[in-house]
């Protein structure tokens, strides 16, 4: 049986030439823990910190999905958070919140009901392909974002938009460059818009299987461009802006 040493027994750590002094060891452990916290700190906490620093109780964010697509609608979403009424459970559940493009489709689907439950208000606006063709993509995008924000905005709050400043609509607003990776409200709107649009494109795939919308959701992938070259365009394809995908294809009509 091994017995503990007593009295003036030498300290093993003091004799070891590689032993680290206790104070230095504690400092090194603290630095390691700090680095680990920096690597693993949930994005959602950082995004909510950005929104809180604006000094408003009510923060609305808006973002869109499908702006750069060859086919399918443009979907804008707006989410209003009441920062004083967010429960601890909601904040923990939204710890993984981030720009929707940084999530897998499965992760976005998991976040979708969490955002819907935590938000004070949510609005989704969809603009069809023919409307985009008639009004132009940029005009349609600004109008959709503005409409979505008007449906959720609180008069005493602030509205945040990813990248664009909208025509004035009577409520304080701010354009946030890279907003879907900086603001919780914008990131939440990004998730809602992306999931809503992807679900729609997956459904219409059944009616237009030749273009594999369930996989490309309307974006200009090599496979999508090859399908256009083979099958032409569908009723869901946009015609109003010059896309390199279209320029490379010999399309008529």
Long-range contacts (C-beta under 8 A, 24 or more apart in sequence): 42-95, 42-96, 43-95, 43-96, 43-97, 43-98, 43-181, 44-91, 44-94, 44-95, 44-96, 44-97, 44-98, 44-184, 44-187, 45-91, 45-95, 47-97, 47-98, 47-181, 47-182, 47-183, 47-184, 47-187, 48-83, 48-86, 48-91, 48-94, 48-184, 50-182, 50-183, 50-184, 51-81, 51-83, 51-160, 51-183, 51-184, 51-185, 52-83, 54-158, 54-174, 56-83, 56-156, 56-157, 56-158, 56-172, 57-82, 57-83, 57-84, 57-156, 57-157, 58-82, 58-83, 58-120, 58-153, 58-154, 58-156, 58-157, 58-158, 59-83, 59-157, 59-158, 59-160, 59-183, 59-184, 59-185, 60-121, 60-149, 60-152, 60-153, 60-154, 60-157, 60-158, 60-159, 60-160, 60-185, 61-159, 61-160, 61-161, 61-162, 61-179, 61-183, 61-184, 61-185, 61-186, 61-187, 61-188, 61-189, 62-145, 62-148, 62-149, 62-159, 62-160, 62-161, 62-162, 62-186, 62-189, 63-100, 63-145, 63-161, 63-162, 63-179, 63-180, 63-186, 63-187, 63-189, 63-190, 63-193, 64-141, 64-144, 64-145, 64-162, 64-193, 65-100, 65-190, 65-193, 65-194, 65-196, 65-197, 65-198, 66-197, 66-217, 66-218, 67-137, 67-141, 68-219, 68-220, 69-217, 69-218, 69-219, 69-220, 69-238, 70-218, 70-219, 70-220, 70-224, 70-228, 70-237, 70-238, 70-243, 70-245, 70-246, 71-129, 71-211, 71-213, 71-218, 71-224, 71-233, 71-234, 71-236, 71-237, 71-238, 72-129, 72-197, 72-200, 72-201, 72-204, 72-213, 72-217, 72-218, 72-236, 73-126, 73-127, 73-128, 73-129, 73-132, 73-197, 73-200, 74-126, 74-127, 74-132, 74-137, 74-140, 74-141, 74-144, 75-124, 75-125, 75-126, 75-127, 75-144, 75-193, 75-196, 75-197, 75-200, 76-124, 76-125, 76-126, 76-127, 76-141, 76-144, 76-145, 76-147, 76-148, 76-193, 77-122, 77-123, 77-124, 77-125, 77-148, 77-189, 77-190, 77-192, 77-193, 77-196, 78-121, 78-122, 78-123, 78-145, 78-148, 78-149, 78-151, 78-152, 78-153, 78-159, 78-189, 79-115, 79-119, 79-121, 79-122, 79-152, 79-185, 79-188, 79-189, 79-192, 80-119, 80-120, 80-121, 80-122, 80-152, 80-153, 80-154, 80-157, 80-185, 81-118, 81-119, 81-120, 81-184, 81-185, 81-188, 82-120, 82-154, 85-120, 86-118, 87-118, 90-114, 90-117, 90-118, 93-118, 94-118, 94-184, 94-188, 97-184, 97-187, 97-188, 97-191, 98-181, 98-187, 99-180, 99-181, 99-187, 99-190, 100-180, 100-187, 100-190, 100-191, 100-193, 100-194, 100-195, 101-180, 101-190, 101-194, 102-181, 103-191, 105-198, 108-191, 108-194, 108-195, 108-198, 109-195, 111-191, 112-191, 112-192, 112-195, 115-188, 115-191, 115-192, 116-192, 118-188, 119-188, 120-152, 120-154, 121-151, 121-152, 122-152, 122-192, 123-147, 123-148, 123-149, 123-151, 123-152, 124-148, 124-192, 124-193, 124-196, 125-151, 126-196, 126-197, 126-200, 129-235, 129-236, 129-237, 129-238, 132-238, 132-240, 133-238, 133-239, 133-240, 134-240, 136-240, 136-241, 137-238, 137-240, 137-241, 142-166, 142-167, 148-189, 149-173, 160-185, 160-186, 161-186, 162-186, 162-189, 162-190, 204-236, 208-234, 208-235, 208-236, 210-234, 211-236, 220-244, 220-245, 225-249
